Structure formats: structure tokens, C-alpha cells
Amino acid sequence: MNSKLKRQEGVDRISELPNALLCHILSFLPILDAVHTTILSRRWKNLWTSLPELEFDDEGFNHSWTELNRFMMFVDRVLFLHDSTDIKKFSFKLSRHRQCCRGPTLEHFIHIYRWICTALRRNVVELDLDLLDYDCKRFELPQSLFLCKTLEILKVSSTSITFAPPTSACFPSLKVLNVYVMKLDHSVANLFSCCPVLEDLNIDVNSKVAVSNVNISAPRLKTLRIWFGNDFKRNFWGDDRVRFFIKAPNLVKLAIVAGDFFSYIDLENEKSLVEAKVLFRHVDENSRHIADRATKLLAGVSNVRNLSVTVPILKALYLPTFENLIQLELILRDCNYWEFLTGFLNNCPVLKHFVFQNNGNTWYKEEHERRWNSGYNPPDIVPLCLLSHLETISIREFKGQRDEMEVAKYLLKNGEVLSRMTIYTRTSPRTA
């Protein structure tokens, strides 16, 4: 018995697993570590060459010009030795904190071009390209990318990649498109109307827009997210006439994150929307055209059942009526707009679940007390949802100030069908 146990202790059970399972295990390792498994035994020597997912990240290499070349050679070698099986996912990233200031050269981009073509020939399903760190000469993607019949997910983060899609028959199978760019130009904007089966679109614009109109037309689009970064400025004409036209008859979820600048956004067929998230970082009520755009966007999502709104300042006068809204998350950036809170509730007649949070600046105590000596002034008429529909209320970032206490008391007093109110302080764990 003991000798049998000793023999079992020496058995390499992992190596006895089927190749498919071993490749699945290797897929959880960084590609550099997966290649290094060849030294384990003869059984492992060529396993990594059948990996269906290849993710290259130069974080495993030192940040120098020599190491950049070494990383390029490593990718070339892996693709050369990879067997003829299909590549399900191909991803590569050049680190944004690389110390070699010159960045990739034309020769490097030729390598990258070949890698993409190799992945496309291997029936790639997901392609992830991250070259965000380098503002160098324009790099045009191969035309075969736009015609690939197997590609379903495309993620591009870059300051240098340009797109030149053919006029028709683009991306026949593409369902997910994520684009992160410093500048939104015609090259990028043309992508948003040439994907016939697109279901999920994410657009992140960090700096500038070089077009006056951006058309998003996707008959099967279900989820759309547009994010304007903190450095987002007006377009090249020096004004703010950038317009986004969205034609997506099956759109279910929409998220808009606006910075200092807020574009004109026109929604068509918005009745399909179920969920929306709108974040205004800085909306100046004295700038009427900006307030009008914010109002138009809120009116465009007024049919949703779930809504999250973050506002620094916006008068209740501009609010539409949300006839179908069941769940609302409202984040206020300035506590002198408690009237906006009750005004919003007035426009949500069937609201059942309400979450609100005040992120106002209260570090300057004297200024706060001067402005808030009068506390909260409740409306003369109680919002209909409080009397007949509102079941749960969650208050986050509660600081126990006078106006906050009065708002909480008002909601408790008038919530005729309220079953639960949960208050979270700044230090309490949030579970809801």
C-alpha cells in the first residue's frame, strides 16, 4: 500500500490532462509566462502554440528603446511559431509610461500592420489595439479589417490610428465597438454608420472634435455610451456647434458623460430606451444654449424606466415629465439646489425607487452656514409619487447638516406608501 501511494505521489497529473484543457489553463497566464512553460517538460513544449487568445502587453519588458525592439521581436516570434488554429482574440498594448520618448517608428508600425493581417487571416473574433501613448504619424488600418466576416469585437485606443472604411459592406459581423481617441475626426466618425449588426458602441473623446456633425446610425444598436473627457474642448472652428445625431430604433441603454463642454445630441426613435445615465460635470445655468441642450437631452430620455442623473446646477423649470420612470438616481453637485430634488420628484408621477446623493462642497463652513441659514423650503404641493408610489429611498453621503435633515424628514413625513428609507453616511459601508 505504501509503495503504491509513493508511486502516485510522483505522478504528474496536470500533464495528463487533455491539450484543450491545458491550453485553457495557459490562457490565464500572461503570454510571456505561457511561452516559458516550454521548459517544464517535453509534454508542454508546444502547447502554447495552440492558444486561441493572444494578449501582448509590453509591461513585461523594461521601458527602453532596446526593449521596445525586443518586444516587437517577441510578438513576431510568437505569431511565427503559432500553429494554424484560429485566433479567437488578439490584443496588444504599448505602455503609456514608456520612457523611450521617440515611440514606435514606421518600421514598428509595419510590424503591427502585419500582426493585424495575421489575426484577420486566422479568423479573429476579438481585436484589441492600444496605442494611446503615442502621437506620431498616422497609421491606417488594413482594408481587410473592415471586410472581416469573423470579427465581432473591436476595441481601439489610439492617438495615431486612422480608419478608411469602404463606402459599404463594412464589418458584417461586428457587434461591439469601443473607440477611445484624443481627437474625433471624419476618419473615426465614419465608423459609426457602417456597422449593420452593431449592438454595443462606446465612444470616448478626450480632447477635440474635428467634425461638425457626428451621425450614429445602427439599426440593431442596444447600448450606447458617449464620454467627453476632462480635456474636451470646442471643435476646430472655435465654437460649440458639434452635433451628434443618433438613429438607433432598438436602443435600450444610453449613457452620456459631459465635461466642461456639452454637445448638441439629437435622439431619434428614443421610445425604445429603457435605461439612461446622464452626467453633467459643469452646466452653467447662465449659458442658455447649454441649458437648452441639457434640457433637450433629458426630454429625449423622458420615456425610460431607469434613470441616473448627475447635475451641478439645473433649475427644475427645465425638466420634462418622466411618465414611465420607476427608478431614479439623482446626484447633486451643489446643496443649494434642494428645490431641484423635489422639482424632479414632481415630474416623476409613478416613481417607486429613489436614490439621491449630495456631493456639494461643504469644506467652507462659514460660507455654507451663510447660504443655508434658512434651511430647506419644501414645496406647497407634495409630489404625487410620494403620496402614491414611492416605496424605497436611499440617501448617500449624508452629512447630517440642517438642510439634509429637513429633506429626510420631509420625505419620511410625506411618503404615504414608503416601506424603507436607508441613510448612508460618508463613513458607513454601502450595500445598496
C-alpha positions as CSV (number, residue, x, y, z in Angstrom):
1,M,0.0,0.0,0.0
2,N,2.8,2.4,1.0
3,S,4.7,1.8,-2.2
4,K,1.6,2.4,-4.3
5,L,1.0,5.7,-2.6
6,K,4.6,6.7,-3.2
7,R,4.2,5.9,-6.9
8,Q,1.0,8.0,-7.0
9,E,2.8,10.9,-5.4
10,G,5.3,11.0,-8.2
11,V,2.6,11.2,-11.0
12,D,2.3,14.5,-12.9
13,R,-1.5,14.6,-13.1
14,I,-1.7,18.0,-14.7
15,S,0.4,16.9,-17.7
16,E,-2.0,14.1,-18.2
17,L,-4.9,16.5,-18.9
18,P,-6.2,16.9,-22.5
19,N,-4.5,19.5,-24.6
20,A,-7.6,21.6,-24.8
21,L,-7.8,21.8,-21.0
22,L,-4.1,22.6,-20.6
23,C,-4.5,25.4,-23.2
24,H,-7.4,26.8,-21.3
25,I,-5.2,26.9,-18.1
26,L,-2.4,28.6,-20.1
27,S,-4.8,31.2,-21.3
28,F,-5.0,32.7,-17.8
29,L,-1.3,33.4,-17.8
30,P,0.5,36.4,-19.4
31,I,1.7,35.3,-22.8
32,L,5.3,35.6,-21.8
33,D,4.8,33.2,-18.9
34,A,2.8,30.8,-21.1
35,V,5.8,30.6,-23.5
36,H,8.1,29.9,-20.6
37,T,6.2,26.8,-19.7
38,T,8.1,25.0,-22.6
39,I,10.9,24.4,-20.1
40,L,8.6,22.2,-17.8
41,S,8.8,19.1,-19.9
42,R,8.5,17.7,-23.4
43,R,4.7,17.5,-22.9
44,W,4.5,21.2,-22.5
45,K,6.9,22.2,-25.3
46,N,4.4,23.2,-28.0
47,L,1.2,23.6,-26.0
48,W,1.3,27.4,-26.0
49,T,1.4,27.5,-29.8
50,S,-2.3,26.4,-29.8
51,L,-3.5,29.2,-27.5
52,P,-6.7,30.7,-29.0
53,E,-6.2,34.0,-27.3
54,L,-3.0,36.1,-27.7
55,E,-2.7,39.1,-25.5
56,F,0.6,41.1,-25.8
57,D,1.5,43.8,-23.3
58,D,5.0,45.3,-23.1
59,E,4.7,45.7,-19.3
60,G,6.9,42.6,-19.0
61,F,9.7,44.5,-20.8
62,N,11.9,47.3,-19.5
63,H,11.0,50.8,-20.7
64,S,13.8,51.4,-23.1
65,W,14.3,51.6,-26.9
66,T,16.1,48.3,-26.9
67,E,13.3,46.6,-25.0
68,L,10.7,48.0,-27.4
69,N,12.5,46.3,-30.3
70,R,12.8,43.2,-28.2
71,F,9.1,43.2,-27.5
72,M,8.4,43.6,-31.2
73,M,10.6,40.6,-32.0
74,F,8.8,38.6,-29.3
75,V,5.4,39.2,-30.9
76,D,6.8,38.3,-34.3
77,R,8.3,35.1,-33.0
78,V,5.1,34.0,-31.2
79,L,3.0,34.6,-34.3
80,F,5.5,32.7,-36.5
81,L,5.5,29.7,-34.2
82,H,1.8,29.7,-33.5
83,D,0.1,26.8,-35.2
84,S,-2.6,27.1,-37.9
85,T,-5.5,27.1,-35.5
86,D,-7.9,30.1,-35.4
87,I,-7.1,33.1,-33.1
88,K,-10.2,33.9,-31.1
89,K,-8.7,37.1,-29.5
90,F,-5.7,39.2,-30.5
91,S,-4.7,42.1,-28.2
92,F,-1.6,44.2,-27.9
93,K,-0.7,47.3,-25.8
94,L,2.3,49.6,-25.8
95,S,2.6,51.1,-22.3
96,R,1.7,54.8,-21.8
97,H,4.5,55.4,-19.4
98,R,7.3,54.2,-21.7
99,Q,10.5,56.2,-21.2
100,C,11.8,56.0,-24.8
101,C,10.3,59.3,-25.9
102,R,10.6,58.5,-29.7
103,G,7.9,55.9,-29.6
104,P,7.3,53.4,-32.4
105,T,8.8,54.2,-35.8
106,L,7.4,53.4,-39.2
107,E,9.2,50.1,-39.1
108,H,7.4,49.2,-35.9
109,F,4.0,50.1,-37.4
110,I,4.8,47.8,-40.4
111,H,5.2,45.0,-37.8
112,I,1.8,46.0,-36.2
113,Y,0.2,46.1,-39.6
114,R,1.4,42.5,-40.3
115,W,0.2,41.3,-36.9
116,I,-3.3,42.6,-37.6
117,C,-3.4,41.0,-41.0
118,T,-2.2,37.7,-39.5
119,A,-5.0,37.8,-36.9
120,L,-7.6,38.5,-39.6
121,R,-6.4,35.6,-41.7
122,R,-6.8,33.4,-38.6
123,N,-10.5,34.3,-38.3
124,V,-10.1,36.6,-35.3
125,V,-13.2,37.2,-33.3
126,E,-12.0,40.0,-30.9
127,L,-9.3,42.6,-31.8
128,D,-8.0,45.0,-29.2
129,L,-5.4,47.6,-30.2
130,D,-4.0,50.0,-27.6
131,L,-1.6,52.6,-29.0
132,L,-2.9,55.5,-26.9
133,D,0.5,56.6,-25.7
134,Y,2.0,57.8,-28.9
135,D,1.1,60.9,-31.0
136,C,3.1,60.0,-34.1
137,K,2.5,59.7,-37.8
138,R,-0.9,58.4,-38.9
139,F,-1.3,54.7,-39.0
140,E,-4.0,53.4,-41.4
141,L,-5.6,50.1,-40.6
142,P,-5.7,47.4,-43.3
143,Q,-8.8,47.3,-45.5
144,S,-9.2,43.6,-44.8
145,L,-10.2,44.6,-41.2
146,F,-13.4,46.3,-42.4
147,L,-14.4,43.2,-44.5
148,C,-13.6,40.5,-41.9
149,K,-16.5,38.2,-41.6
150,T,-15.5,36.7,-38.2
151,L,-14.7,39.9,-36.3
152,E,-17.3,40.6,-33.6
153,I,-15.5,42.8,-31.1
154,L,-13.2,45.7,-32.0
155,K,-11.5,47.9,-29.4
156,V,-9.2,50.7,-30.4
157,S,-7.4,53.2,-28.2
158,S,-5.1,55.4,-30.1
159,T,-3.8,58.9,-31.0
160,S,-2.4,57.8,-34.4
161,I,-4.7,55.2,-35.9
162,T,-6.9,56.3,-38.8
163,F,-9.8,54.5,-40.3
164,A,-10.7,54.3,-44.0
165,P,-13.7,52.1,-44.3
166,P,-15.1,51.3,-47.7
167,T,-18.4,53.1,-48.6
168,S,-20.5,49.9,-48.0
169,A,-20.4,46.3,-46.8
170,C,-18.3,47.1,-43.7
171,F,-18.0,45.0,-40.6
172,P,-20.6,42.3,-41.5
173,S,-20.4,40.6,-38.1
174,L,-19.2,43.4,-35.7
175,K,-21.4,43.6,-32.6
176,V,-19.2,45.5,-30.1
177,L,-17.1,48.6,-31.0
178,N,-15.1,50.6,-28.4
179,V,-13.2,53.7,-29.6
180,Y,-11.0,55.8,-27.4
181,V,-9.4,58.7,-29.2
182,M,-7.9,62.1,-28.4
183,K,-9.5,63.7,-31.4
184,L,-12.8,62.8,-33.1
185,D,-12.3,63.4,-36.9
186,H,-14.0,62.2,-40.0
187,S,-11.9,59.0,-40.0
188,V,-13.4,57.9,-36.7
189,A,-16.9,59.4,-37.2
190,N,-17.4,57.4,-40.4
191,L,-17.2,54.1,-38.3
192,F,-20.5,54.8,-36.5
193,S,-22.7,54.4,-39.5
194,C,-21.2,51.4,-41.3
195,C,-21.8,48.6,-38.8
196,P,-25.1,46.9,-39.8
197,V,-25.3,44.4,-36.9
198,L,-23.6,46.6,-34.2
199,E,-25.2,46.1,-30.7
200,D,-22.8,47.9,-28.3
201,L,-21.0,51.2,-29.0
202,N,-18.6,53.1,-26.7
203,I,-17.1,56.4,-27.8
204,D,-14.5,58.1,-25.6
205,V,-13.3,61.5,-26.8
206,N,-10.7,63.1,-24.6
207,S,-9.7,66.3,-26.3
208,K,-11.1,67.6,-29.6
209,V,-13.7,67.2,-32.3
210,A,-12.8,68.0,-35.9
211,V,-16.2,67.5,-37.4
212,S,-19.4,69.5,-37.1
213,N,-21.8,66.5,-37.4
214,V,-21.4,63.0,-36.0
215,N,-24.0,60.6,-37.3
216,I,-24.6,57.3,-35.4
217,S,-26.8,55.1,-37.4
218,A,-27.1,51.4,-36.3
219,P,-30.4,49.6,-36.7
220,R,-29.5,46.9,-34.1
221,L,-27.7,49.1,-31.5
222,K,-28.8,48.3,-28.0
223,T,-26.2,50.1,-25.8
224,L,-24.6,53.4,-26.5
225,R,-22.1,55.3,-24.3
226,I,-20.6,58.7,-25.2
227,W,-17.9,60.1,-22.9
228,F,-16.4,63.6,-23.2
229,G,-13.2,63.7,-21.3
230,N,-12.0,66.3,-18.9
231,D,-9.8,67.9,-21.6
232,F,-12.6,68.0,-24.1
233,K,-12.7,71.4,-25.9
234,R,-14.7,73.0,-28.6
235,N,-14.1,72.0,-32.2
236,F,-11.5,73.3,-34.6
237,W,-13.8,76.2,-35.6
238,G,-13.6,77.6,-32.1
239,D,-17.3,77.3,-31.3
240,D,-19.6,74.6,-30.0
241,R,-21.6,73.6,-33.0
242,V,-20.7,69.9,-32.8
243,R,-23.9,67.9,-33.2
244,F,-24.5,64.2,-32.5
245,F,-27.4,62.6,-34.4
246,I,-28.4,59.2,-33.1
247,K,-30.6,57.0,-35.1
248,A,-30.9,53.7,-33.3
249,P,-34.5,52.4,-33.3
250,N,-33.7,49.5,-30.9
251,L,-31.6,51.4,-28.4
252,V,-32.2,50.1,-24.8
253,K,-29.4,51.7,-22.8
254,L,-27.8,55.2,-23.1
255,A,-25.0,56.8,-21.1
256,I,-23.8,60.4,-21.7
257,V,-20.9,61.8,-19.7
258,A,-20.3,65.5,-20.5
259,G,-17.4,67.7,-19.2
260,D,-17.0,71.4,-19.4
261,F,-18.3,71.3,-23.0
262,F,-21.7,69.8,-23.9
263,S,-22.6,68.9,-27.5
264,Y,-26.0,69.0,-29.1
265,I,-27.4,65.5,-29.0
266,D,-30.4,64.6,-31.1
267,L,-32.1,61.2,-30.4
268,E,-34.4,59.6,-32.9
269,N,-36.8,56.8,-32.0
270,E,-36.0,57.3,-28.3
271,K,-39.1,55.4,-27.3
272,S,-37.2,52.1,-27.2
273,L,-35.0,53.4,-24.4
274,V,-35.3,51.6,-21.0
275,E,-32.3,52.9,-19.1
276,A,-30.3,56.1,-19.3
277,K,-27.4,57.7,-17.4
278,V,-26.6,61.4,-17.9
279,L,-23.7,63.1,-16.1
280,F,-23.3,66.8,-16.5
281,R,-20.0,67.9,-14.9
282,H,-20.4,71.6,-15.4
283,V,-23.6,73.1,-16.6
284,D,-23.8,76.9,-16.3
285,E,-27.4,78.0,-15.9
286,N,-26.4,81.4,-17.2
287,S,-25.4,79.8,-20.5
288,R,-28.9,79.4,-22.0
289,H,-27.9,77.4,-25.1
290,I,-26.0,74.8,-22.9
291,A,-29.0,74.6,-20.6
292,D,-31.3,74.1,-23.6
293,R,-29.1,71.2,-24.8
294,A,-29.2,69.6,-21.4
295,T,-33.0,70.0,-21.3
296,K,-33.4,68.6,-24.8
297,L,-31.3,65.5,-23.9
298,L,-33.4,64.9,-20.7
299,A,-36.5,65.3,-22.8
300,G,-35.1,62.7,-25.2
301,V,-34.8,60.1,-22.4
302,S,-38.0,61.0,-20.7
303,N,-39.6,57.7,-21.7
304,V,-37.1,55.5,-19.7
305,R,-37.9,53.3,-16.7
306,N,-34.5,53.7,-15.0
307,L,-32.6,57.0,-14.9
308,S,-29.4,58.2,-13.3
309,V,-28.7,62.0,-13.4
310,T,-25.7,63.8,-12.1
311,V,-26.0,67.6,-12.2
312,P,-24.1,70.5,-10.7
313,I,-26.8,73.0,-11.4
314,L,-30.1,72.9,-13.4
315,K,-33.4,74.5,-12.5
316,A,-36.5,72.3,-12.2
317,L,-38.2,74.7,-14.6
318,Y,-36.4,72.9,-17.5
319,L,-37.4,69.4,-16.6
320,P,-39.7,67.2,-18.7
321,T,-42.2,64.8,-17.2
322,F,-41.0,61.2,-16.9
323,E,-44.2,59.3,-17.3
324,N,-42.7,55.8,-17.0
325,L,-39.8,56.3,-14.6
326,I,-39.7,53.7,-11.9
327,Q,-36.2,54.0,-10.6
328,L,-34.2,57.3,-10.2
329,E,-30.7,58.0,-9.0
330,L,-30.1,61.7,-8.6
331,I,-26.6,63.1,-7.7
332,L,-26.5,66.8,-6.8
333,R,-23.3,68.7,-7.0
334,D,-24.4,71.8,-5.0
335,C,-26.7,71.6,-2.0
336,N,-28.3,75.0,-2.7
337,Y,-30.5,73.1,-5.2
338,W,-32.7,71.0,-3.0
339,E,-35.6,72.6,-4.8
340,F,-34.3,70.8,-7.9
341,L,-34.8,67.5,-6.0
342,T,-38.4,68.0,-5.1
343,G,-39.0,69.5,-8.6
344,F,-37.6,66.3,-10.1
345,L,-39.9,64.2,-8.0
346,N,-42.9,66.4,-9.1
347,N,-42.1,65.2,-12.7
348,C,-41.9,61.5,-11.9
349,P,-45.5,60.6,-11.1
350,V,-45.0,56.8,-10.9
351,L,-41.6,56.6,-9.3
352,K,-41.0,53.7,-6.9
353,H,-37.3,53.7,-6.0
354,F,-35.3,56.8,-5.4
355,V,-31.6,57.2,-4.6
356,F,-30.1,60.6,-4.1
357,Q,-26.7,61.9,-3.1
358,N,-25.4,65.4,-2.4
359,N,-21.8,65.9,-3.4
360,G,-21.8,69.7,-2.6
361,N,-18.6,71.3,-1.3
362,T,-19.0,71.9,2.4
363,W,-15.4,72.5,3.4
364,Y,-16.0,76.2,3.8
365,K,-18.3,76.1,6.9
366,E,-18.9,79.8,7.2
367,E,-20.0,80.2,3.6
368,H,-22.2,77.2,3.9
369,E,-23.9,78.5,7.0
370,R,-24.5,81.9,5.5
371,R,-26.1,80.4,2.4
372,W,-28.1,77.8,4.3
373,N,-29.3,79.6,7.4
374,S,-32.9,79.3,6.1
375,G,-32.6,75.5,5.6
376,Y,-34.8,73.6,3.2
377,N,-38.1,75.2,1.8
378,P,-40.5,72.3,1.0
379,P,-42.9,72.8,-1.9
380,D,-46.6,73.7,-1.2
381,I,-47.8,70.6,-3.1
382,V,-46.4,67.2,-2.2
383,P,-45.2,65.3,-5.3
384,L,-47.6,62.7,-6.5
385,C,-45.1,59.8,-6.4
386,L,-44.5,60.4,-2.6
387,L,-48.3,60.1,-2.0
388,S,-49.0,57.0,-4.0
389,H,-46.0,55.1,-5.5
390,L,-42.6,55.7,-3.8
391,E,-41.6,52.6,-1.9
392,T,-37.8,52.9,-1.2
393,I,-35.5,55.8,-0.6
394,S,-31.7,55.7,-0.2
395,I,-29.7,58.8,0.8
396,R,-25.9,58.6,0.2
397,E,-23.1,60.8,1.5
398,F,-25.3,62.0,4.3
399,K,-23.5,64.6,6.4
400,G,-26.2,65.5,9.0
401,Q,-26.5,69.1,8.0
402,R,-29.6,71.1,8.7
403,D,-30.9,71.1,5.1
404,E,-30.2,67.4,4.7
405,M,-32.1,66.6,7.9
406,E,-35.1,68.6,6.8
407,V,-35.2,66.9,3.4
408,A,-35.1,63.5,5.0
409,K,-37.9,64.5,7.4
410,Y,-40.0,65.8,4.6
411,L,-39.6,62.6,2.6
412,L,-40.4,60.4,5.6
413,K,-43.4,62.6,6.6
414,N,-45.0,62.6,3.1
415,G,-44.1,59.1,1.9
416,E,-47.5,57.5,2.2
417,V,-46.5,54.1,0.8
418,L,-42.8,54.3,1.8
419,S,-41.6,50.9,3.1
420,R,-37.9,51.6,3.6
421,M,-35.5,54.6,3.9
422,T,-31.8,53.9,4.1
423,I,-29.3,56.6,5.0
424,Y,-25.6,56.2,4.3
425,T,-23.1,58.5,5.9
426,R,-19.7,59.2,4.4
427,T,-18.1,56.5,6.6
428,S,-20.8,53.8,6.6
429,P,-20.4,50.8,4.2
430,R,-22.7,51.0,1.3
431,T,-24.5,47.7,0.4
432,A,-27.3,49.1,-1.7
